[in-house]
Every structure is written in structure tokens, then in C-alpha cells.
């Protein structure tokens, strides 16, 4: 599974999610996590058609989007979603 995480350094919820993703990255070595910065990677971010709510977490299976989350969620919720989608 591939996860694209779009965040920004000025986004408080994104900073919280960064900590969760660091833990997730250690727990699941079979995930491909791509982190994009809303401001720095602006051209790449445009490809994902996101709105103004950050972070955006997009889950892919075989290069097909299977789930999208807008906004901060708790680490356990993220783990539950990963487990559900695997």
C-alpha cells in the first residue's frame, strides 16, 4: 500500500500527524509513505486535487486511490485504517 501525506510546516494538525507517521513508518515496513509539503512541493500537490484542509492523507492500492482523509486524525485511527485497508 502507498500513502501520500500532504502537509505544511505552518499546520498544527500536520505536525501532530508527522509524529504519528514516524511511529507508523517504524511499525509497518511494507508501506510506501510519500510526504509532500503543501508550499514547497506545490506543483506535485496540485496533481492530487486537494482543498484547503490539511493534512490530506491519500491511500493507494495498485496505484488506485482507495481512501482519502482531510484533516487531523489520531494515531490509533490511522493504524485502524491501515489495518482495515490491508
Order of alpha helices (4+ residues) and beta strands (2+ residues): beta-alpha-beta-alpha-beta-beta-alpha
